[in-house]
Amino acid sequence: MQASVGAWPSSESDPLPDDGGFRLRQLKRRDASLRGRFG
């Protein structure tokens, strides 16, 4: 499973700058976790 930052649906929540930064960090952490586990 490939987790791409650009593939994250922005319409799922309010496009707030703070939330966007937080979401980006969470996604990067999850992507790194997935890569460590499967890749």
N, C-alpha and C positions, 0 to 999 in steps of 0.2 A: 504493500500500500504506500503510495507516494503522497506525501502531504506538501502541497504547494501553497505559498502565501497568497499568490494571485487567484487561487481557486476558492478562497474563502468567500462565502456569500455575504456581501456587505449589506444586503437588504434584510438580513436576519435580525439586525438590531439597529438602534439609532447610531448614525455615523458620527459619534462624538470623538474628538481628537484624543482625549484621555483614554477612552475605551478602545480606540483604535490602537494606541500604543500598547496598552495592556494586552489586547487580543493578539497583537503581533508577537509580543514576548512569549505569551502562552503557546502560540502556534509554533514558534521557533523551538521552544523547549520540548513540545510534543513531537515535532519533527525529528529532533536530535534523539529523543527517546526511542522513536520508531526505528530510526536508522541503526541505533545501537542494538536494538532487539532483533531486527529482521535483516539488517543490511550490512 
